């Protein structure tokens, strides 16, 4: 009987499963959005939430705990410098799973595991880029949004 033996096995041994989940969590921290299968996303979601909670604490001990789990120093730096303060006022629920469809090769149901608010960060980046282009065009003396030769006609 499997009473009180919960968790996701993902048809892997313990070391394979741990390596898979560590790489998924590292990818979510670095990219803020990954596409994977639903069971893998459901298994990685609590671990991502735990890492963000550690980042919110911001202590040296929590930084070392996160560094022991995550694979790259860049991911630890981003977690504590950007994601911890970003989710400082939020009490849990840092991730979302959005179902995408079925994979072409094997028909597995895929989803996106993403951080809540990452779409706002991407839009803000695009908006800042457009603003820079507009300022550069004004400094060069041409009308923003117009091409070089067409603006003179």
HELIX and SHEET records of a PDB file:
HELIX    1   1 UNK A   14  UNK A   31  1                                  18    
HELIX    2   2 UNK A   38  UNK A   57  1                                  20    
HELIX    3   3 UNK A   60  UNK A   69  1                                  10    
HELIX    4   4 UNK A   73  UNK A   78  1                                   6    
HELIX    5   5 UNK A   79  UNK A   83  3                                   5    
HELIX    6   6 UNK A   84  UNK A   86  1                                   3    
HELIX    7   7 UNK A  118  UNK A  140  1                                  23    
SHEET    1   A 3 UNK A  33  UNK A  37  0                                        
SHEET    2   A 3 UNK A 109  UNK A 115 -1                                        
SHEET    3   A 3 UNK A  95  UNK A 102 -1                                        
END                                                                             
